[in-house]
Amino acid sequence: MNTHCIENSDKIRMAAARVNAGLTQADIAREMKLSKNTIVNWEKGKINPKPAQFDMYCRLCHRDPDKIFLPSELT
């Protein structure tokens, strides 16, 4: 996976993928052994997850990482 800077539309897609999977930020944090604040900051774009962390986030949400980072005009 390429390293991406999380832009506004990508933040929305991250949160939407989580919500659509029926997961809370606390659920993701617990599964990844991270603080909920870390997940909140990812979804707000304050910090970026490492590639392996992002891949795990996507797996937990049942989403392909490339689907989250597709340009909005292609989704």
Secondary structure, 3 states (H helix, E strand, C coil): CCCCCCCHHHHHHHHHHHHHCCCCHHHHHHHHCCCHHHHHHHHHCCCCCCHHHHHHHHHHCCCCHHHHCCCHHHC
